[in-house]
Amino acid sequence: MKKNIKIYQNKILAERFRILMGKHQITLKDISDATGCAISTVSTWRRGRPPRNKNIIKKISKIFKVSPDYLLGNSQEVFSNEKSANLENSAQIKDIEKKIKILIEHAQVQPNGLKILNNCLEKISKKFENKKIK
């Protein structure tokens, strides 16, 4: 059975959204998590339905590091002067999470493995204790 997927009016938004997702290697779930909107809602944006909320448009623009007007197709100006969201590091974060899981699995079967791993993590944590998060 075929799904009836609605195509929305803003073809420029749809095209730019897809291109920017690919360029930044960002998934619908990443955008959903960053905006607090359902994946199905994010999918409608990718098909050309503009977000209704201006704050959501700003969040998406930050994720993609473009101006809101460029994203919506109202301008050819690509760049945004606003700070970008941390989603650009999402691939690195996922990679680190995988490595940590592997370390935990190996540490569980080694004598004193969890203790050694915990000591290493404490040392790493101390290096970041006094750092401010921007």
C-alpha positions in Angstrom: 0.0 0.0 0.0 1.4 3.4 -1.0 1.6 6.2 1.5 0.1 9.4 0.4 2.9 11.9 1.0 1.8 15.5 0.8 4.1 17.9 -1.1 4.1 21.4 0.2 4.4 24.7 -1.6 7.8 26.0 -0.6 10.1 24.0 -3.0 13.1 26.2 -2.2 12.7 25.4 1.5 12.5 21.7 0.7 15.5 21.8 -1.5 17.7 23.8 0.9 16.6 21.8 3.9 17.6 18.5 2.1 20.9 20.0 0.9 21.8 21.4 4.3 20.9 18.1 6.1 23.3 16.3 3.8 26.0 18.9 4.0 26.0 18.8 7.8 25.2 15.1 8.1 22.2 15.9 10.3 19.3 13.5 10.6 15.6 14.2 11.1 16.0 12.9 14.7 18.9 15.3 15.4 16.7 18.2 14.3 13.7 16.8 16.2 15.9 16.6 19.4 17.2 20.1 18.9 13.9 21.7 18.3 11.6 19.6 20.5 9.3 18.8 17.5 8.2 15.4 16.4 10.2 13.7 13.6 7.0 13.7 11.5 6.9 17.5 11.8 10.5 17.9 10.8 9.8 15.7 7.8 7.1 18.1 6.7 9.7 20.9 6.8 12.0 18.8 4.6 9.1 18.5 2.1 8.6 22.3 2.0 6.2 23.2 4.8 7.6 26.1 6.7 7.6 25.9 10.4 4.9 28.1 11.9 6.9 29.3 14.9 9.6 31.9 14.3 11.7 30.6 17.2 11.8 27.1 15.5 12.9 28.8 12.3 15.8 30.5 14.2 16.8 27.1 15.8 16.9 25.4 12.5 18.9 28.3 11.0 21.4 28.0 13.8 21.7 24.2 13.2 22.5 24.7 9.5 24.5 28.0 10.1 22.4 29.9 7.6 20.1 32.9 7.9 16.4 32.3 8.4 15.6 34.2 5.2 17.9 32.0 3.2 16.4 28.8 4.7 12.9 29.9 3.9 13.8 31.0 0.3 13.4 34.7 0.9 17.0 35.6 0.3 20.1 34.4 -1.5 22.2 35.5 1.5 23.5 32.2 3.0 25.3 33.2 6.1 23.9 33.8 9.6 25.8 35.9 12.1 24.3 33.9 15.0 26.2 31.2 16.8 25.6 27.7 15.4 24.0 24.9 17.4 26.2 22.1 18.7 24.6 19.7 16.3 27.6 20.0 14.0 29.4 17.8 16.5 26.6 15.1 16.6 28.6 12.7 14.5 31.6 13.0 16.9 29.3 12.6 19.9 27.8 9.4 18.4 31.3 8.1 17.7 32.4 8.8 21.3 29.3 7.1 22.7 30.1 3.9 20.7 33.7 3.9 21.9 32.6 4.3 25.5 30.2 1.4 25.2 33.0 -0.8 23.8 35.3 0.3 26.7 32.6 -0.6 29.2 32.0 -4.0 27.6 35.7 -4.8 27.7 36.2 -3.4 31.2 33.5 -5.7 32.5 35.4 -8.8 31.6 38.9 -7.7 32.6 40.2 -8.0 36.2 39.8 -4.5 37.8 38.7 -3.2 34.4 35.8 -1.1 35.7 38.0 0.4 38.3 40.7 1.3 35.8 38.1 2.8 33.4 36.6 4.8 36.2 40.0 6.2 37.2 40.6 7.3 33.6 37.2 9.0 33.4 37.8 10.8 36.7 41.1 12.2 35.3 39.4 13.3 32.1 36.5 14.9 34.1 39.0 16.9 36.3 40.5 18.5 33.2 37.1 19.9 32.3 35.9 20.8 35.8 36.8 24.5 35.7 35.9 25.0 32.0 32.9 27.2 31.2 30.4 25.8 28.7 29.4 28.4 26.2 
